[in-house]
Amino acid sequence: MKLIPLARVAAFSLLVVLLYGLLLLRVPLALESGWDVRLAWLGQNGLVWMLGGWLALAGVFGWMVFLVALMHVYSPAMRVATMLQSGLMLLSAGLLIAGVTVWMALLPTAADGEWAAFIDRLALAFLGGGLFMAGATTAWITLDLGLLHRLPWPWLLPGTLAAALWIPSPFLLPAALPALLGLALLALWTGFWATRPTLPPVYQELTSDLLRTIQNR
């Protein structure tokens, strides 16, 4: 599994999601602006809203394939922890997909503010849970790889920080600033991986010990 090409997929998809949301979806995502304003926007820009949902799903896919590739290359195989991380990743993706799908498919059809408020609460519940699980899983994977000496900490800590910004999402949404900062940092982190000409050795500590042994001879 090629980690660097998949990092490019993740970085591109996450960056597109971030920019698209900030530039084109600020009105419908501003829950505090009132349903009438959002309804008027959705009535005129339904395709823009639907495209934003599909791009968000692509961003979830990019996050998943990068972490799967990272674990495939650097995590010890057949560990209980690795299997748990994979399962939690799938659960996180499922919650995020459910939240995006509910918002994308149902919000434009809402007839009044009360129905729209229910859709918002349902979508935010899924998204909050998904971001919490995604943040916790990403943080666990990056910290695990660092503690196992599979990768140097500077290659991992930006991902850990991005994940930490997602974890409080269930308690903060619809205030989205921490989640957006986490998304931006995750895009930068995957972009860092995407621009590396080579990857660190898989067993860095073992490689260093072997080199020292050879030099001492």
DRENDO-874986 format. One record per residue (C-alpha): residue number from 1; residue in three letters; y, z, x. Coordinates in nm, 3 decimals, always signed. Each point is the difference from the previous one (the first is absolute). Example, Ala and Ser with C-alpha at 12.3 -4.5 7.8 and 13.67 -1.06 7.14 Angstrom:
  nr rest       v       w       u
   1  Ala  -0.450  +0.780  +1.230
   2  Ser  +0.344  -0.066  +0.137
This chain:
  nr rest       v       w       u
   1  Met  +0.000  +0.000  +0.000
   2  Lys  +0.327  -0.113  +0.158
   3  Leu  +0.245  +0.291  -0.011
   4  Ile  +0.316  -0.174  +0.122
   5  Pro  -0.011  -0.290  -0.253
   6  Leu  -0.066  +0.247  -0.282
   7  Ala  +0.289  +0.214  +0.124
   8  Arg  +0.218  -0.309  -0.037
   9  Val  -0.121  -0.043  -0.358
  10  Ala  +0.078  +0.364  -0.074
  11  Ala  +0.343  -0.005  +0.166
  12  Phe  +0.105  -0.318  -0.178
  13  Ser  -0.121  +0.108  -0.344
  14  Leu  +0.154  +0.348  +0.026
  15  Leu  +0.332  -0.137  +0.122
  16  Val  +0.010  -0.255  -0.284
  17  Val  -0.071  +0.274  -0.256
  18  Leu  +0.276  +0.219  +0.141
  19  Leu  +0.264  -0.274  +0.010
  20  Tyr  -0.097  -0.147  -0.337
  21  Gly  +0.024  +0.337  -0.169
  22  Leu  +0.332  +0.092  +0.158
  23  Leu  +0.165  -0.337  -0.057
  24  Leu  -0.142  -0.120  -0.332
  25  Leu  -0.151  +0.292  -0.192
  26  Arg  +0.264  +0.269  +0.025
  27  Val  +0.101  -0.030  -0.367
  28  Pro  -0.344  +0.024  -0.164
  29  Leu  -0.112  +0.272  +0.240
  30  Ala  +0.308  +0.216  -0.067
  31  Leu  -0.151  +0.220  -0.269
  32  Glu  +0.318  +0.205  -0.031
  33  Ser  +0.204  -0.305  -0.107
  34  Gly  -0.141  +0.005  -0.353
  35  Trp  -0.246  -0.223  -0.183
  36  Asp  +0.259  -0.237  -0.150
  37  Val  +0.119  -0.115  +0.344
  38  Arg  -0.355  -0.041  +0.127
  39  Leu  -0.113  -0.181  -0.317
  40  Ala  +0.284  -0.250  +0.031
  41  Trp  -0.092  -0.066  +0.363
  42  Leu  -0.372  -0.038  -0.078
  43  Gly  +0.078  -0.239  -0.282
  44  Gln  +0.174  -0.233  +0.243
  45  Asn  -0.211  +0.057  +0.313
  46  Gly  -0.358  +0.046  -0.117
  47  Leu  -0.144  -0.227  +0.268
  48  Val  +0.190  +0.184  +0.273
  49  Trp  -0.148  +0.328  -0.124
  50  Met  -0.354  -0.142  -0.014
  51  Leu  +0.031  -0.146  +0.349
  52  Gly  +0.112  +0.340  +0.126
  53  Gly  -0.317  +0.151  -0.141
  54  Trp  -0.221  -0.257  +0.170
  55  Leu  +0.181  +0.055  +0.328
  56  Ala  -0.052  +0.374  -0.035
  57  Leu  -0.373  -0.061  -0.043
  58  Ala  +0.010  -0.215  +0.314
  59  Gly  +0.166  +0.291  +0.180
  60  Val  -0.283  +0.232  -0.108
  61  Phe  -0.248  -0.256  +0.132
  62  Gly  +0.189  -0.025  +0.332
  63  Trp  -0.001  +0.379  +0.044
  64  Met  -0.372  +0.014  -0.075
  65  Val  -0.113  -0.282  +0.229
  66  Phe  +0.201  +0.140  +0.291
  67  Leu  -0.151  +0.347  -0.033
  68  Val  -0.349  -0.142  -0.048
  69  Ala  +0.039  -0.210  +0.316
  70  Leu  +0.143  +0.298  +0.191
  71  Met  -0.296  +0.215  -0.101
  72  His  -0.247  -0.278  +0.072
  73  Val  +0.128  -0.037  +0.356
  74  Tyr  +0.070  +0.361  +0.096
  75  Ser  -0.183  +0.245  -0.230
  76  Pro  -0.349  +0.116  +0.100
  77  Ala  -0.250  -0.161  -0.235
  78  Met  -0.214  +0.183  -0.256
  79  Arg  +0.204  +0.320  -0.006
  80  Val  +0.040  +0.200  -0.318
  81  Ala  +0.375  +0.015  +0.062
  82  Thr  +0.023  -0.377  +0.039
  83  Met  -0.191  -0.058  -0.324
  84  Leu  +0.221  +0.250  -0.183
  85  Gln  +0.311  -0.172  +0.133
  86  Ser  -0.127  -0.335  -0.124
  87  Gly  -0.073  +0.142  -0.344
  88  Leu  +0.340  +0.166  -0.028
  89  Met  +0.164  -0.325  +0.105
  90  Leu  -0.172  -0.182  -0.285
  91  Leu  +0.099  +0.273  -0.246
  92  Ser  +0.362  -0.020  +0.119
  93  Ala  +0.006  -0.377  -0.037
  94  Gly  -0.147  +0.026  -0.350
  95  Leu  +0.274  +0.240  -0.113
  96  Leu  +0.274  -0.215  +0.152
  97  Ile  -0.141  -0.316  -0.159
  98  Ala  -0.018  +0.175  -0.338
  99  Gly  +0.363  +0.113  +0.023
 100  Val  +0.130  -0.340  +0.104
 101  Thr  -0.207  -0.178  -0.267
 102  Val  +0.118  +0.229  -0.280
 103  Trp  +0.363  -0.051  +0.096
 104  Met  -0.036  -0.374  +0.061
 105  Ala  -0.192  -0.083  -0.317
 106  Leu  +0.127  +0.248  -0.259
 107  Leu  +0.366  +0.074  +0.073
 108  Pro  +0.135  -0.346  -0.099
 109  Thr  -0.174  +0.034  -0.338
 110  Ala  +0.146  +0.341  -0.085
 111  Ala  +0.188  -0.014  -0.328
 112  Asp  +0.217  +0.310  +0.033
 113  Gly  +0.102  +0.275  +0.236
 114  Glu  -0.268  +0.244  -0.115
 115  Trp  -0.284  -0.246  +0.071
 116  Ala  +0.163  -0.096  +0.332
 117  Ala  +0.024  +0.368  +0.098
 118  Phe  -0.374  +0.042  -0.063
 119  Ile  -0.078  -0.305  +0.216
 120  Asp  +0.228  +0.133  +0.274
 121  Arg  -0.168  +0.341  -0.003
 122  Leu  -0.347  -0.154  +0.005
 123  Ala  +0.083  -0.240  +0.284
 124  Leu  +0.174  +0.271  +0.202
 125  Ala  -0.296  +0.235  -0.047
 126  Phe  -0.235  -0.262  +0.147
 127  Leu  +0.245  -0.095  +0.276
 128  Gly  +0.074  +0.361  +0.091
 129  Gly  -0.369  +0.082  +0.026
 130  Gly  -0.067  -0.319  +0.192
 131  Leu  +0.278  +0.062  +0.249
 132  Phe  -0.113  +0.359  +0.047
 133  Met  -0.357  -0.107  +0.069
 134  Ala  +0.109  -0.295  +0.216
 135  Gly  +0.229  +0.223  +0.204
 136  Ala  -0.261  +0.270  +0.046
 137  Thr  -0.268  -0.254  +0.095
 138  Thr  +0.223  -0.189  +0.244
 139  Ala  +0.110  +0.326  +0.162
 140  Trp  -0.361  +0.116  +0.030
 141  Ile  -0.109  -0.326  +0.160
 142  Thr  +0.283  -0.009  +0.255
 143  Leu  -0.031  +0.368  +0.092
 144  Asp  -0.378  -0.034  +0.023
 145  Leu  +0.027  -0.293  +0.240
 146  Gly  +0.250  +0.191  +0.213
 147  Leu  -0.209  +0.319  +0.014
 148  Leu  -0.308  -0.205  +0.092
 149  His  +0.199  -0.160  +0.286
 150  Arg  -0.071  -0.348  -0.135
 151  Leu  +0.368  -0.100  +0.021
 152  Pro  +0.315  +0.134  +0.169
 153  Trp  +0.220  +0.206  -0.229
 154  Pro  +0.306  -0.232  +0.019
 155  Trp  -0.212  -0.272  -0.164
 156  Leu  -0.092  +0.233  -0.289
 157  Leu  +0.284  +0.242  -0.077
 158  Pro  +0.227  -0.254  -0.179
 159  Gly  -0.283  -0.059  -0.247
 160  Thr  -0.047  +0.374  -0.043
 161  Leu  +0.371  +0.047  -0.072
 162  Ala  +0.002  -0.288  -0.249
 163  Ala  -0.300  +0.155  -0.174
 164  Ala  +0.169  +0.341  -0.011
 165  Leu  +0.294  -0.153  -0.187
 166  Trp  -0.240  -0.124  -0.270
 167  Ile  -0.182  +0.328  -0.056
 168  Pro  +0.269  +0.174  -0.214
 169  Ser  +0.037  -0.304  -0.231
 170  Pro  -0.161  +0.162  -0.310
 171  Phe  +0.268  +0.269  +0.008
 172  Leu  +0.296  -0.226  +0.084
 173  Leu  -0.043  -0.319  -0.205
 174  Pro  +0.199  -0.167  -0.150
 175  Ala  +0.216  +0.096  +0.300
 176  Ala  -0.140  -0.264  +0.234
 177  Leu  +0.194  +0.047  +0.327
 178  Pro  -0.278  +0.181  +0.195
 179  Ala  -0.260  -0.254  -0.117
 180  Leu  +0.230  -0.288  +0.097
 181  Leu  +0.061  +0.154  +0.343
 182  Gly  -0.375  +0.038  +0.042
 183  Leu  -0.050  -0.364  -0.099
 184  Ala  +0.265  -0.114  +0.249
 185  Leu  -0.153  +0.208  +0.278
 186  Leu  -0.347  -0.128  -0.083
 187  Ala  +0.128  -0.359  +0.019
 188  Leu  +0.151  +0.075  +0.341
 189  Trp  -0.319  +0.169  +0.118
 190  Thr  -0.224  -0.288  -0.103
 191  Gly  +0.260  -0.235  +0.147
 192  Phe  -0.035  +0.184  +0.331
 193  Trp  -0.376  -0.058  -0.008
 194  Ala  +0.053  -0.361  -0.106
 195  Thr  +0.214  -0.078  +0.307
 196  Arg  -0.232  +0.151  +0.264
 197  Pro  -0.152  -0.259  +0.235
 198  Thr  -0.308  +0.219  +0.052
 199  Leu  -0.147  +0.317  -0.147
 200  Pro  -0.062  +0.332  +0.178
 201  Pro  -0.356  +0.057  +0.122
 202  Val  -0.231  +0.122  -0.273
 203  Tyr  -0.117  +0.300  +0.200
 204  Gln  +0.314  +0.076  +0.194
 205  Glu  -0.104  +0.341  +0.134
 206  Leu  -0.341  -0.129  +0.114
 207  Thr  +0.162  -0.303  +0.163
 208  Ser  +0.250  +0.219  +0.188
 209  Asp  -0.277  +0.227  +0.129
 210  Leu  -0.201  -0.301  +0.115
 211  Leu  +0.298  -0.148  +0.183
 212  Arg  +0.071  +0.333  +0.174
 213  Thr  -0.364  +0.022  +0.105
 214  Ile  +0.009  -0.351  +0.147
 215  Gln  +0.326  +0.069  +0.183
 216  Asn  -0.133  +0.325  +0.147
 217  Arg  -0.291  -0.191  +0.150
